[in-house]
């Protein structure tokens, strides 16, 4: 009988935060793995995300740098504030939104909520 490996809660938290940061930055697992000093495969990034393999502090520092986040972002019990990085289309959308009147902003928000419900 094969014994099931227990996943450490801290490793699971770090893996979840790695995924959250990667998605927040619009990066694929492959892009993240290739964006560090010593590149790793997307499969390895997936193993870190799923807490199957542990991430060394050195590697976590590299991931943090690639994702433009402080290392504390990935650690449990840290209340780290950071500047979110917007994609070019998000920045353009925000710029247009701020140029609109309050009435137009409200109408756009209503429209977007309706579109989201239809999906």
N, C-alpha and C positions, 0 to 999 in steps of 0.2 A: 504494500500500500504506500502510495506517495503522500508524504506529509505536506500539507498546504502551508506555505510560508506566511507568517503574520506580518502585516504591513504596519510599520511604525507610524503613529499618528503625526509626528513632526515631519517625517518624510512625505507623507500624504499631503500635508498642508503646503509644504514647499512645492511639491509637484503641481498642486492645484493653482497656487499663485503663479507658477511658471506659465501654466496654460493661460491663465487670466491675463497676464502681462503680454504674452505672445499675441493673443487675440486682440487685446487693446491696441497693440501697435500694428495690427494687420499683417503679421508675419506668419508664414507657414512653418511647420516643424523643420522642414528642410532648410529654409532661409535662416532660421535661428541657429540650427546646428552648424551651418556654414559661416555664420557671422561672428564666430569667436576665434581666438588665436589658434587653438588646436581644434579644428573642425571635427564634429561628430555627425553620424548619420541621423536621418529623421527617426529611424527606429530607436536609436539611443535616446533621443529627445523624448520620444513616446514612453520609453521605460522610466525616464526621470519623472515625467508627468504622472504616470501611474504608480509611482513609488516602488517599482520593481527593483530599480537600481538606485542607490543613494548618490546624491550630488556632493562632491567635495566642496569645501569652502572656496578653493581656488577656482573651480569651475563655476560655482554660483556667482563669484565676483565677475567672471567673464560674461555670463548670461546677463547679469545686472547691467554691465557696461553696454552690451549689445542692445539691451532694451531701454537704455537711458533711464534707469531707475536705481535708487539707492538699495544696497544689499538688504537693508532692514525691511524693505517691502515684502521680501520672501519669507521672513521669519515670524513665527507666531508671537503674539503679545507685543508687537511693535505698532505704534500708531504713527506711521510714517506718512507725511504729506509730500506730494510730488506734483509737478506740473504735468498735466496730461498732454500728450503730443497728438495733435489732430492730423488726420490724413489730409492731403491737398483738397479733396472734394468736401470734407467736413469743414475745413477752414473757409472754403469758398461759400458753402451754405451758411455758415455762421456770419460771415461778412455781409452777405445779402440780407439775411434775417435782421441784422442790426440796422441796416439802411432803411428798413420798412417802417411804416407808421405802426403804432400800437394796435390799431384796428386791423391792419393787414397781417400783423404777426399773429393775432388771435385767430383770424380766418385761416391762416396757413396751418396753425397747430390743429385746428378742428379738422381740416382737410387731411392732414397726415394721420390723425387718429382714425378717421374713417377708412382711409386706404389700408391702414394696418389691420383693421377689423375684417376687411374684405378678404385679405390674404388668407 
